[in-house]
Amino acid sequence: MEGSARGAEAGVGAALRRLRTAAGLTQEGLAERAGISVRAVSDTERGLRTRLYPGTTARLADALGLTGSERERFALAAHGAGAARTAFAAPEALPQPVSELMGREADLAGLVGFLTAPGARLVTLTGPGGVGKTQLALTAAAECVASFPDGAAFVQLAGCRDTEAAGLAIATAVGANPAHGTVTDLVCEAIGARRILVVCDTFEGVLGAAPILSEALRRCPEAVFLATSRSPLRLSAERLVRVGPLDPVAADQLFRARAAAARPGSDLSGAGSAIADICERVECIPLAVELAAARVAHLGLADLRDRLGAQLGVLTGGPVDDDERHRTLEATVAWSAGLLDDAGREALARLSVFDGWTLAAAASALGHDPLPAVSALVDQSLAFAPDPAAKSPQYRMLDAVREYGSGLLAAAGALGEARDRHAAWFLARAEAAAGAMRHVGQRDAHRETAADLGNLRLAFQHVQDSGQGRDALRLATALWMFWLWQGGFSEGRAWFRSALAAAHDADPSLVARARWGAGWLAYHQGDWAEARIHAAQLARLAEMSEAAVEHRNALTLRGMLALADRRLSDAAQLLADALAGARRLVPADPWLLAVSTLNDGAGLTHTGRLDAAAQRFGEAGDMFADLGDDTYRARCLRHLSAVRLLTGDSAPAGRLLEESLAQVTDAEDQWGLAETLSGMALAAAAAHDARRAGALAAKAGVVRHALGVEQHPFDAILAERYLGPLSGSDDFAAGWAEGRAEGRLDDLITPQ
């Protein structure tokens, strides 16, 4: 596997040149064998193309006679794993710890030292639940992220129930979205040669996913992983750091701080002996100390000490966990739960199936106003209230508390019903958001769906596991536009594959909508083969049902595939037919009509009918403005700018692109940013500024690589026309190198 890492680091250009030379082929000879242009070979070897389409990769591998591991190494390089630093989440993407880290100064300093030391690869924090592993990991990651030029990623694995789900969660967190490959390949290809820190929290439930990290350690030489787990991952590169209880002094400090918060103004200056006894009884485990301190709101220290001791004595009998401290923690949580009233205990149990919740979500679980019960959970330190300034605020429980609550549900035989209710709530949320993503407030809808992602994963896994195939397909279908925005193509496509295979009870109209969404996810990753399968199935369903919207959708997907195949006349006719179909829809669907108008303009553009295309783009832009869909209105502006370039009107094209850039920046639309940068590269090329064109084209490629998308055929055709003649120049190559080197999304908002 060391060869894989070296091949990826070298990049596809160096790999192709080495393999071609070893095969005794000229560039012309290889191009003829592979059935591609000589320019494609030349540009790749000179580093002007850093990624290849899957079909091109396969043809080159066949022409070179590559098999086995050598073919895999070439495919890895061709997918861009060896590219220079690429776009990645900024450090602020790390979630904030639920409370201030106290009494861990030495542990924190040591952990930061381990993570930043030369040769560090994998550090695993082990210890019982409630000991503070996650808080320590997040605090350390925030302190040392400056040592990782490509940022940090965080993935919560508590909601994953198997290796594949865990792998997809990790893949999504690191921006992994290639069209093909196992989840291991997705993770490794996304990380490549980047210097990043990946924090994997709560690994103990999915230890079967440890080989993914093992492979990433081999193939991604600059990546460092920080895991938290009650059990070691048992990998050779692993450095175990045991997180134990606090020392008595730190436990005293933590207790006093939390008690003061629970009962402001209380005087604990002379209570050292009682506090020491309390901390000793709960083994100085941070969560247990915090739970005990919360009781100061209702009890004196002497009563607290006596009651706590008696309760622990009762609850530690019988079958227990192997870990003595976990037994104490469970007893402490049970004792805290025992102080709740019936409504509070019900809330503790039913909300334990959530990854986090809003008050509206809690009401769906409880069937009544949840505020009094949720407030009691917060008062008792069994839940944490959200930051008042958070854009998508959610209440949360620590894992140890969630485990206890789920145990209560299971003992009462109510776990399945609670998970059903949870899944129904988030399915309804996803379906409502799917519509909202096309109108005013679309940014909020995307942000709220992103905040729900942990719960959506839990819901999808539950409906899959419990045989609710139709609901699994509904959930996958509701989220396809979110995955487009989010960049989670790999995870979204995996959901569709499993849901389509299991949804035997789904009605044809739902299957048709699923094929529509799955087809677009495949299409935008350049996986034309899978997109064609979905398009063919969609056309068959449309013919069977005679539903106008399904017929329109089938024509649209087929038209875009024709555009990808460069069958321009066929594409224009299919997209025109789709527009005619959208106009006949009853009731009318304004968004589909606007999209069809935009798509028809694309077909007209590439068949030379530029005046008609400009009219279509203007009409579509007005429709999207009326709907409040700023992201698609910005796309209309970009397409219209292309028409202006084709007619020689460079000044209007530049103004349109500036307006598009402002819109995508405001909407935090990274996909739109990539397309706008591509348009600006075309404008620079039309102005004969090869260096600027190269830099902008490279920046667009950086963003696309991070999102896992291929360049849209509409733009790719134009790139061949405008950038192709410049691609062999030294100025273009220099600009390309500059653009790739910048490598962060926040650096790309304003082109150089």
Secondary structure, DSSP 8 states (H G I E B T S, - for coil): -HHHHHHHHHHHHHHHHHHHHHTT--HHHHHHHHTS-HHHHHHHHTTS-----HHHHHHHHHHHT--HHHHHHHHHHHTTTT-SS-----GGGS---SS---S-HHHHHHHHHHHHSTT--EEEEE--TTSSHHHHHHHHHHHHGGG-TT-EEEEE-TT--SHHHHHHHHHHHTT---SSS-HHHHHHHHHTT---EEEEE-GGGGGGGHHHHHHHHHH-TT-EEEEEESS----TTEEEEE-----HHHHHHHHHHHHHHHSTT---TT-HHHHHHHHHHTTT-HHHHHHHHHGGGTS-HHHHHHHHHHHHHHHT-SS--S-HHHHHHHHHHHHHHHTS-HHHHHHHHHGGG-SSB-HHHHHHHHSS--HHHHHHHHHTTSSB---TT-SS--BB--HHHHHHHHHHHHHTT-HHHHHHHHHHHHHHHHHHHHHHTTSTTHHHHHHHHHHTHHHHHHHHHHHHHTT-HHHHHHHHHHTHHHHHHHT-HHHHHHHHHHHHHH-TT--HHHHHHHHHHHHHHHHHTT-HHHHHHHHHHHHHHHHHH--HHHHHHHHHHHHHHHHHTT-HHHHHHHHHHHHHHHHT-SS--HHHHHHHHHHHHHHHHTTT-HHHHHHHHHHHHHHHHHHT-HHHHHHHHHHHHHHHHHTT-HHHHHHHHHHHHHHHHHTT-HHHHHHHHHHHHHHHHHTT-HHHHHHHHHHHHHHHHHHT----HHHHHHHHHHTGGGTTSHHHHHHHHHHHHH--HHHHSS--
